[in-house]
Amino acid sequence: MMKVEYGGYIIEVFSYRSGGYWRPDIRISRRKGGEVHTEQLVAPEDALLDTAAESDAYGVQFAKTEIDSRE
C-alpha cells in the first residue's frame, strides 16, 4: 500500500495480484469542511504491472494526472 499527499488530496494505492500481474486499486480523498470525500479511480484494463511497487507508482501517477485535470 502506498499513501501520498498531493494537491490537497490523499492518494492511496492498494495493489493486488490479478492473473499473474499487479493492478492498482486507487482511492483519492479530500477534506471539505468537516467531511471527507473519498472516491475510487479505475485504472485502464491494460494497467498490468510486474511488481507491486510498479503498480503502486503507476497508481499514484494516474491519480496525480486525474487531480491535475480537475484544476
C-alpha positions in Angstrom: 0.0 0.0 0.0 1.2 3.5 -0.8 -0.1 6.7 0.6 0.8 10.1 -0.8 -0.4 13.7 -0.2 -0.8 15.7 -3.4 -2.7 18.9 -4.3 -4.9 18.8 -1.2 -5.8 15.2 -1.7 -4.6 12.0 -0.1 -3.9 9.3 -2.7 -4.0 5.7 -1.5 -3.0 2.8 -3.8 -3.7 -0.8 -2.8 -2.1 -3.1 -5.4 -3.4 -6.6 -5.9 -2.4 -9.6 -8.0 -4.6 -10.4 -11.0 -3.7 -13.2 -13.4 0.0 -13.1 -12.7 0.2 -9.3 -12.8 -0.2 -6.5 -10.3 -3.1 -3.9 -10.7 -3.6 -0.7 -8.8 -6.7 -0.1 -6.7 -6.7 3.7 -6.3 -8.6 5.9 -3.9 -8.4 9.7 -3.5 -9.7 11.6 -0.5 -10.2 15.3 0.1 -11.4 17.1 3.2 -14.0 19.7 2.7 -15.1 21.4 5.9 -15.8 18.7 8.5 -16.4 16.0 5.8 -14.0 13.7 3.9 -15.0 12.9 0.3 -13.4 9.7 -1.0 -13.7 8.3 -4.5 -12.2 5.3 -6.3 -10.4 5.7 -9.6 -10.4 3.0 -12.1 -7.1 2.3 -13.9 -7.2 1.2 -17.6 -7.7 -2.5 -18.2 -4.2 -2.8 -19.7 -2.6 -1.5 -16.5 -0.9 -4.8 -15.7 2.4 -4.4 -13.9 5.1 -6.9 -13.0 5.6 -5.9 -9.3 3.6 -4.3 -6.5 6.0 -1.4 -6.4 5.4 -0.7 -10.1 1.7 -0.9 -9.6 1.8 1.5 -6.6 3.9 4.0 -8.6 1.6 3.7 -11.6 -1.5 4.3 -9.4 0.0 7.4 -7.8 0.9 8.9 -11.2 -2.6 8.0 -12.5 -4.2 9.8 -9.5 -2.0 12.8 -9.9 -2.9 13.2 -13.5 -6.6 13.0 -12.6 -6.2 15.5 -9.8 -4.4 17.9 -12.1 -7.1 17.7 -14.7 -9.7 18.9 -12.2 -7.9 22.2 -11.5 
